[in-house]
Amino acid sequence: MMPLSMSGIGEENVIKKIGGSPEVKRHLENLGFVAGGSVKIVNKLGENVIVNVKEARVAISEEMARKIMV
């Protein structure tokens, strides 16, 4: 298990666990990041990570990406 931020671009991953405070977990779940779901990094731009989750592209900070374990 590793943070999503360490995953390579274009690599398909399965979300194992969401970390952080209850507010952060709820925010990520609202964006579609749920345990068992698939996620793929599309690109890394500076401090932001663009990911495909549930057939949608979402930009999150690298700090948020470190809270998503794959």
C-alpha positions in Angstrom: 0.0 0.0 0.0 1.3 3.4 -1.0 0.0 7.0 -1.3 -1.6 7.9 -4.6 1.0 10.7 -5.0 3.7 8.1 -5.5 1.9 6.3 -8.3 3.1 6.7 -11.9 1.2 8.7 -14.6 -1.2 6.4 -16.5 -1.0 3.7 -13.9 -4.5 2.2 -12.9 -4.8 1.8 -9.1 -7.5 0.5 -6.7 -8.1 2.7 -3.7 -7.5 0.8 -0.5 -8.0 3.5 2.2 -8.7 7.2 2.6 -6.9 9.0 5.4 -7.2 12.4 7.0 -9.7 14.1 9.2 -13.4 13.3 8.9 -14.0 16.5 6.8 -11.2 15.5 4.4 -12.5 12.0 4.1 -16.0 13.3 3.4 -14.7 15.8 0.8 -12.8 13.1 -1.1 -15.7 10.7 -1.0 -17.9 13.4 -2.5 -15.4 13.7 -5.3 -15.7 10.0 -5.9 -12.7 8.6 -4.0 -14.0 5.6 -2.2 -12.3 2.4 -1.1 -12.5 -0.3 -3.8 -12.8 2.3 -6.6 -10.3 2.7 -9.3 -8.2 5.8 -9.9 -5.6 6.8 -12.5 -3.1 9.7 -12.5 -3.5 11.6 -15.7 -0.8 14.3 -15.1 1.1 16.1 -12.4 1.3 19.8 -12.6 3.4 21.5 -9.9 1.7 20.9 -6.6 -1.5 19.5 -8.2 -2.4 16.0 -9.4 -5.0 15.4 -12.2 -6.7 12.1 -11.8 -9.4 10.0 -13.5 -11.9 8.8 -10.9 -15.4 7.4 -11.8 -15.0 8.5 -15.5 -14.4 12.1 -14.5 -11.2 14.2 -14.3 -10.5 15.8 -11.0 -7.6 18.0 -9.9 -6.5 17.6 -6.3 -3.5 18.9 -4.4 -0.5 16.6 -3.8 -1.2 16.8 -0.1 -4.7 15.3 -0.7 -3.2 12.7 -3.0 -0.9 11.6 -0.1 -4.1 10.8 2.0 -5.4 8.4 -0.6 -3.8 4.9 -0.2 -3.6 2.6 -3.2 
